[in-house]
Each structure stands twice: as C-alpha cells, then as structure tokens.
Amino acid sequence: MLETTRWLCYILEISNLLSMGYFTEKSESLEEVTRKWQRYQMETRQQTGPNVFLTSCLSRQVLELIASQWTTLVFYCLEDGTMRFGELLKKIDGISRKVLAQTLRDLERNGVVERTVHPVVPPVVEYSLTPLGRTLIEPVNSLRTWAYGHLGEVAQARNAYNQSDHTPIQDEVASIVQRR
C-alpha cells in the first residue's frame, strides 16, 4: 500500500512539474523524466513518501475530499443504501444542485461512489458506495459521534469566545473568514 501511494504521489508530482514547464522536451524518456524528478526532489528536499502537508501529494488530495462537509453528508445518506440524486438533494439541507453534482462526481472519480444509470425514459440515476467507499463508513461515523457528543462543549466555547474582548484585527480576520 505504501509503495502504491509513493508511486501515485510520484505521478502527481510529475504531472504538476510538467504543467509548470519543468520538463522542456515532450519526447523525454521515462528515465530522463525520473532523473529530473529525482534531481528536483533533491533540490527541494521533499520527502519521497506520502506527505499530507504537500499540496501535490495524493494523500493531501484524498484528505481534502473526505474532509469536505458535503462529502460526509453524502456518506451519511449512502451508508444505508442506494439513493437517487433528487433524494440526496432533499435529504441534505442547504446543498445546491451544482454542489451536490460536483461532490458526487468527485466521489465517483475517486472510486468511493458508484453511479448507475438505468436505461429508461426518463433516465434513472442512482448512487451507492463502492467497496472502497464502505471502508470510510466507520471513520466518518466516528466524526459524527464526536460531533454529537460534544455539541454542548462547542456551543459553550463559541459563546465564551463571542463574549470575550477581541482586538480589531481579530474581528477583521473573523469577518473575512465568515464571508468565505
């Protein structure tokens, strides 16, 4: 598993370097590309294993995918079985059609959700978790359990923070963050 993750990070870094113009010849052989990549690694002193702190590492991108609020809500919906797009849209309050479609597309692209189109008129499209997606049920449910178990403490902390004195810069930063 670790070796596979290393190769995925390697491939992703190579594609990032290609897009930045690090490699000049499109006809460079795999050995030449590997040599340049190794030299780049030595120059930048990046680790060769998975590193969640590097934006170019697949582990970071997977973490960003599963840490999304919409992803976790889709998981909660699909853990009991297959659902149609409209059912997901009704169940997840506050999500737009566009965001739901993008979230489902990202999950399908990453192999954790399966999209099944039934050839009828009008088309029926259903979504379900793949075996890989099912491996995420327990960790995602742990987050929900923690959230439910600490609602009071989080509410108290928010109230205490809101009632405390803040410097003008803290208030400005807080307002910028809220607008995002």
C-alpha positions in Angstrom: 0.0 0.0 0.0 2.8 2.4 0.9 4.6 1.7 -2.3 1.5 2.3 -4.3 0.9 5.6 -2.6 4.5 6.6 -3.3 4.0 5.9 -7.0 0.8 7.9 -7.0 2.5 10.9 -5.4 5.3 10.5 -7.9 3.0 10.5 -10.9 1.0 13.5 -9.5 4.2 15.5 -8.8 5.5 14.7 -12.4 2.2 16.0 -13.8 2.5 19.1 -11.7 6.0 19.7 -12.8 5.0 19.2 -16.4 2.3 21.8 -16.1 4.9 24.2 -14.6 7.2 23.7 -17.6 9.9 22.0 -15.6 10.4 19.5 -18.3 11.1 21.1 -21.7 11.0 18.2 -24.1 7.8 16.3 -24.6 9.8 13.4 -26.1 11.9 12.8 -22.9 12.1 9.2 -21.9 10.8 7.9 -18.6 14.4 7.5 -17.4 15.2 11.2 -18.2 12.0 12.3 -16.5 12.8 10.1 -13.5 16.3 11.6 -13.3 15.0 15.1 -13.5 12.3 14.4 -10.9 15.0 12.9 -8.5 17.1 16.0 -9.0 14.1 18.2 -8.3 13.4 16.2 -5.2 17.0 16.6 -4.0 16.9 20.3 -4.8 13.7 21.0 -2.9 14.5 18.4 -0.2 11.0 17.0 -0.4 10.2 13.6 1.1 9.7 10.7 -1.3 6.9 9.1 0.7 3.4 10.3 1.2 3.3 13.6 2.9 -0.1 15.1 3.7 1.5 18.6 4.1 2.4 18.7 0.4 -0.3 20.0 -1.9 1.0 17.8 -4.7 0.7 14.6 -2.7 -2.3 12.4 -3.4 -2.7 11.8 0.3 -3.5 15.5 0.8 -6.0 15.5 -2.0 -7.7 12.4 -0.6 -7.9 14.1 2.8 -9.4 17.2 1.3 -12.0 15.1 -0.5 -13.1 13.2 2.6 -12.9 16.2 4.9 -15.5 18.1 2.9 -18.7 18.8 4.8 -20.7 17.7 1.7 -18.8 14.5 1.3 -19.5 13.4 4.9 -23.2 14.2 4.5 -23.4 12.2 1.2 -21.7 9.3 3.1 -24.3 9.5 5.9 -27.0 9.3 3.3 -25.5 6.4 1.3 -24.3 4.3 4.2 -27.8 2.6 4.3 -28.0 2.0 0.6 -28.6 3.4 -2.8 -30.2 6.8 -3.4 -31.2 8.9 -6.4 -30.0 12.4 -7.0 -33.3 14.0 -6.0 -33.5 12.0 -2.8 -30.0 13.2 -1.8 -30.9 16.8 -2.7 -34.0 16.7 -0.5 -32.2 15.0 2.4 -29.1 17.3 2.6 -30.5 20.7 3.6 -28.6 23.6 2.2 -26.8 21.9 -0.7 -27.3 23.2 -4.2 -27.8 21.0 -7.2 -24.5 22.2 -8.6 -22.5 21.4 -5.4 -24.2 18.0 -5.0 -23.4 17.1 -8.6 -19.8 18.2 -8.2 -19.4 16.3 -4.9 -20.9 13.1 -6.4 -18.6 13.5 -9.5 -15.5 13.9 -7.3 -16.5 10.9 -5.2 -17.1 8.8 -8.3 -13.8 9.9 -9.8 -12.0 8.8 -6.7 -13.7 5.4 -6.6 -15.8 5.8 -3.4 -19.2 6.3 -5.0 -20.7 4.3 -7.9 -23.1 6.0 -10.3 -25.6 3.7 -12.0 -27.7 4.9 -15.0 -30.8 2.8 -15.8 -31.7 2.9 -19.5 -35.3 4.1 -19.1 -37.2 7.2 -20.1 -36.7 9.5 -18.2 -33.3 8.2 -17.1 -32.9 6.9 -13.6 -29.6 7.6 -11.9 -28.7 6.0 -8.6 -25.7 6.4 -6.3 -24.2 4.0 -3.9 -21.0 3.4 -2.0 -18.3 1.2 -3.6 -16.4 -1.3 -1.5 -13.7 1.3 -1.1 -16.3 3.8 0.0 -17.7 1.4 2.5 -14.3 1.4 4.2 -14.9 5.0 5.1 -18.2 4.5 6.9 -16.5 3.8 10.3 -14.1 6.8 10.3 -16.9 9.2 9.0 -19.3 7.9 11.6 -16.7 8.5 14.3 -16.7 12.1 13.3 -20.5 12.3 13.6 -20.4 10.5 17.0 -17.7 13.0 18.3 -19.8 16.0 17.0 -23.0 14.7 18.6 -21.1 14.0 21.9 -19.5 17.5 22.1 -22.3 19.8 20.9 -22.6 21.4 24.4 -18.9 22.0 24.8 -18.6 23.5 21.4 -21.6 25.8 22.0 -20.1 26.9 25.3 -16.7 27.6 23.7 -18.4 29.7 21.0 -20.4 31.7 23.5 -17.3 32.3 25.6 -15.3 33.4 22.6 -18.1 35.7 21.3 -18.4 37.4 24.7 -14.7 37.9 25.2 -12.8 41.1 24.1 -11.2 40.9 20.7 -8.7 43.1 19.2 -9.8 44.9 16.0 -7.5 42.7 13.9 -9.1 39.6 15.3 -12.6 40.9 14.4 -11.4 41.8 10.9 -10.0 38.4 10.3 -13.1 36.7 11.7 -15.3 38.7 9.4 -13.2 37.8 6.3 -13.3 34.2 7.2 -17.1 34.3 7.6 -17.5 35.9 4.2 -15.7 32.9 2.5 
